[in-house]
């Protein structure tokens, strides 16, 4: 069975001539799924298109705390 991982994604959102820096943690099975989730979230919250989102780093973050 696959284990869900936590990914920290940092980058820039270029919208209307402004650069907005972001750092977001997303839970997903794979790196590609985490990126897809980020694009969906940024698109729904900020009406950003994929070409306006510049990804700088994607790193896996160890889970913290106990799971029930």
KOLDO-946117 format. One record per residue: x, y, z of N, C-alpha, C, O in turn. Coordinates in steps of 0.05 Angstrom, whole numbers, padded with zeros to 5 digits, always signed. Example, Ala and Ser with C-alpha at 12.3 -4.5 7.8 and 13.67 -1.06 7.14 Angstrom:
residues 2
+00264-00114+00156+00246-00090+00156+00264-00066+00156+00285-00066+00169
+00257-00045+00142+00273-00021+00143+00258+00001+00157+00268+00023+00161
//
This chain:
residues 68
+00017-00024+00000+00000+00000+00000+00018+00025+00000+00039+00025+00013
+00009+00045-00014+00025+00070-00016+00022+00087+00008+00001+00087+00021
+00043+00101+00014+00043+00119+00038+00041+00148+00028+00055+00156+00010
+00024+00163+00041+00021+00192+00035+00045+00207+00046+00053+00203+00069
+00057+00224+00030+00080+00240+00038+00072+00270+00038+00052+00278+00027
+00089+00285+00051+00084+00314+00052+00107+00328+00036+00130+00322+00040
+00099+00345+00018+00118+00360+00001+00116+00389+00006+00094+00400+00008
+00139+00403+00008+00140+00432+00011+00149+00443-00016+00170+00437-00026
+00131+00460-00027+00136+00471-00054+00139+00501-00050+00123+00515-00038
+00161+00512-00061+00165+00541-00061+00167+00551-00090+00175+00536-00108
+00160+00576-00093+00161+00588-00120+00150+00616-00121+00147+00629-00100
+00145+00625-00145+00134+00652-00149+00109+00650-00165+00105+00633-00182
+00091+00669-00160+00067+00672-00176+00069+00699-00190+00069+00720-00176
+00071+00699-00216+00074+00724-00231+00047+00731-00242+00036+00719-00261
+00035+00752-00230+00008+00761-00238+00008+00791-00239+00017+00805-00221
-00001+00802-00262-00004+00830-00266+00022+00846-00260+00021+00867-00248
+00044+00836-00269+00070+00850-00265+00082+00847-00238+00103+00860-00233
+00070+00832-00220+00080+00829-00193+00090+00801-00189+00080+00782-00201
+00111+00798-00173+00121+00771-00165+00113+00766-00136+00121+00781-00118
+00096+00746-00131+00088+00739-00104+00102+00713-00097+00097+00692-00110
+00119+00713-00077+00133+00689-00068+00114+00673-00051+00098+00683-00035
+00115+00646-00054+00098+00629-00038+00113+00604-00029+00133+00596-00041
+00104+00593-00007+00114+00568+00004+00089+00552+00013+00074+00563+00030
+00086+00528+00003+00061+00513+00009+00068+00484+00014+00085+00473+00000
+00055+00472+00034+00059+00443+00039+00034+00429+00030+00011+00436+00037
+00038+00408+00015+00016+00392+00003+00022+00363+00009+00044+00353+00006
+00001+00348+00016+00003+00319+00020-00006+00305-00005-00026+00311-00017
+00011+00286-00014+00006+00271-00038+00022+00245-00038+00040+00242-00022
+00016+00228-00057+00030+00202-00059+00057+00206-00074+00077+00194-00066
+00057+00223-00094+00081+00228-00110+00085+00258-00115+00067+00274-00110
+00109+00264-00123+00116+00292-00129+00098+00304-00150+00089+00327-00148
+00092+00289-00171+00075+00298-00193+00047+00305-00183+00035+00324-00192
+00037+00288-00165+00010+00293-00154+00010+00319-00137-00010+00334-00137
+00032+00323-00122+00034+00348-00106+00034+00372-00123+00021+00392-00117
+00049+00371-00146+00049+00394-00164+00022+00399-00176+00013+00422-00179
+00008+00378-00184-00019+00381-00195-00038+00394-00174-00054+00411-00181
-00035+00385-00149-00051+00397-00128-00045+00426-00124-00063+00442-00118
-00020+00434-00126-00012+00462-00123-00024+00478-00145-00035+00500-00140
-00022+00469-00170-00033+00484-00193-00063+00488-00189-00074+00509-00195
-00077+00467-00180-00106+00469-00176-00112+00489-00154-00131+00505-00157
-00097+00488-00132-00103+00506-00110-00097+00535-00117-00113+00552-00111
-00074+00540-00129-00067+00567-00137-00086+00578-00158-00093+00602-00158
-00095+00561-00176-00114+00569-00196-00141+00577-00184-00154+00596-00193
-00150+00561-00164-00176+00567-00152-00175+00591-00133-00194+00606-00132
-00153+00594-00119-00151+00617-00100-00144+00643-00113-00154+00664-00106
-00126+00642-00133-00115+00667-00145-00121+00670-00174-00111+00689-00187
-00136+00652-00186-00142+00653-00214-00117+00653-00231-00115+00665-00252
-00097+00638-00221-00071+00637-00235-00071+00614-00255-00081+00592-00249
-00059+00618-00278-00056+00597-00298-00029+00584-00293-00011+00594-00280
-00026+00560-00305-00002+00544-00300+00024+00559-00308+00044+00557-00294
+00023+00574-00330+00047+00588-00339+00054+00612-00321+00077+00622-00323
+00036+00620-00304+00042+00643-00285+00055+00633-00259+00064+00649-00243
+00055+00607-00255+00066+00595-00230+00094+00584-00236+00097+00566-00253
+00114+00595-00223+00142+00587-00227+00150+00571-00203+00152+00582-00181
+00156+00545-00207+00164+00527-00185+00194+00529-00181+00209+00526-00201
+00204+00535-00157+00232+00536-00151+00242+00510-00139+00262+00499-00149
+00229+00501-00118+00238+00476-00105+00214+00459-00097+00192+00469-00091
+00219+00433-00097+00200+00414-00087+00216+00395-00069+00233+00381-00079
+00209+00394-00043+00224+00376-00025+00205+00361-00008+00183+00370+00000
+00212+00336-00002+00196+00319+00015+00202+00326+00044+00225+00328+00052
+00181+00330+00060+00184+00337+00088+00175+00314+00105+00154+00302+00100
+00191+00306+00125+00182+00284+00142+00157+00290+00157+00153+00313+00166
+00140+00271+00160+00115+00274+00176+00122+00279+00205+00141+00267+00216
+00107+00296+00218+00111+00301+00247+00086+00293+00262+00064+00294+00252
+00090+00284+00286+00068+00276+00303+00059+00247+00299+00067+00234+00279
+00043+00238+00317+00032+00211+00315+00007+00210+00299-00009+00229+00299
+00003+00188+00285-00022+00185+00270-00040+00166+00285-00032+00147+00298
-00066+00172+00285-00086+00157+00300-00095+00133+00284-00112+00117+00294
//
